[in-house]
Amino acid sequence: MKRYCLALDLKEDEGLIAEYEAHHEKVWPEVLKNICESGVIDMEIYRIENRLFMIMETDDDFSFKQKEYLDASSEKVQQWEKLMWNYQQGLPGSRPGEKWRLMDKIFDFKTAL
């Protein structure tokens, strides 16, 4: 199993943030199916103010390239991503249109012992 941590910002608007969270209470079934088919075993998203933090646990065969391909080939996933972009904005230093950014692991308690 692999674990990835990613970050993204939401637009700084309480109404938009509330709408974004409401959408995540009822994620479209096609989007959930696509996530599973890409090799994601578990996914959690946390928020503080307008910053999001995602933890993804995947099978050993997972690749971001394959996930991008699956996402691009699903009309519903593309509709979802377009809708979500109404609420999201890139982290400082992101390229135009860049969404979730992979974070670097800088500490591991288990190996520090």
N, C-alpha and C positions, 0 to 999 in steps of 0.2 A: 504494500500500500504506500502511496505517496501523499504528501500533504503540501498544499500551496496556500500562501496567504497573499491577498491582494487588497488594494485600497482604491478608493474612488471618492470624489466629492459630489455632493448634491448642491443644487443652486440654493443660495442662502435666502430661502423664502419659506416661512413656517407652513403656509397653505400648501405649497408644492411638496414639501417634505411629508406632510400628512397624507396627501394623495399617493405619493410614492409608497409609503408604508401600507396604505390600504390596498394597493395593487398587489403587494407581496403577501397579503392575507389570502388572496385568491389567484395565485399564479396560474396561468393558462395551462391546461393539461398537456397540450402539444409542447410547451416549453419544458415542462417537467420531464416528459418522455424523452425529449432531445438531450436534456442534461444526463439522464440515466444512460442513454445509448452511447454517450460520449465517454463513459467510463467513470463518471462521478458517482461515488458511493454515498457521500454525505456532503452537505453544504450548509454553512451558517453565515448570516450577515448580521453584523453589529453596527450600531450608529452612536456617535457622540457628536452633538451639534450637527454640522452638515457633512462630516467625514464618515464614510462607510469602510468597514473592514470585513473581508470575506475569508472564511477558512473553507478550503475544498479538500476533501479526502477522496482519492481516486484509486482505481485499480492500477496495477503495475504497467499496463499497456497504454495508459492515458497519454495523450499528447495534445498540446494547445493547437497545433496545426490541424489535427484531425477534428478537434472540436470546432475550430473555425470553419472547416469544410462542411461539417454537419449543420452548423448554424446557417451558413450561406445557402445551403440547399433546402432549407425549410422556410416557406413563405410566412408561416405563423411566427416563427422565431424572429424573422426579420421585422415583422409588424410589432412584435413585443419590444425589440431593441429600439426601433424608431420611437415608440411610445415612451420608453424609459429615458431616452435622450432628452425628452422635454424636461426632465427633472434633474438630470445628471450634468456634471461639468468635469472636465479633466483636472487632475491634480496640478498644482503649480509645476511647471517644467514639462508638462505633457505635450506631445505632438498634437496638432489639430485633429479632432475626432477620436483621439486615443481615450479609451474608457478605463477599465480596470487595469491597474498596473501591479505587476508581480513585485512582492517585497522580498528583500534579502534577509535571511535569518542571521541574526547577530549574537544570539545566546541560546543555549540548550542546557537546561538544568541537569538533565540526565548525564550529559557528557562532562559537565562542570564538577560533578562530585568526585 
